[in-house]
């Protein structure tokens, strides 16, 4: 039998943002967090043109890292001002952080593919 959902239980369980440490070789740990609904919408607005197609002049992975990377104390590591520099970094650490961010935020390859088709 399924548990009955009420508003108090919903907010208590769903209101907890998950985050995971990601170890970057030679650097240490970065924490990747689950985005809030508002942050997820901001992410989508940044990577999608007004016509609904994914922008080709922006690194989706770098934007996700900007939105989800934190230090151990929960402070954001990056802002959109860091986009160009993150986009020029070696792919391995960006891919590692993006993989965790994608999993925590339920962003699948199919989601990205659908955006590129629109």
Secondary structure, 3 states (H helix, E strand, C coil): CCCCCCHHHHHHHHCCCCEEEEEECCCEEEEEECCCHHHHHHHHHHHECCCCCECCCCCHHHHHHHHHEECCCCCECCCHHHHHHHHCCCHHHHHHHHHHHHHHCCCCHHHHHHHHHC
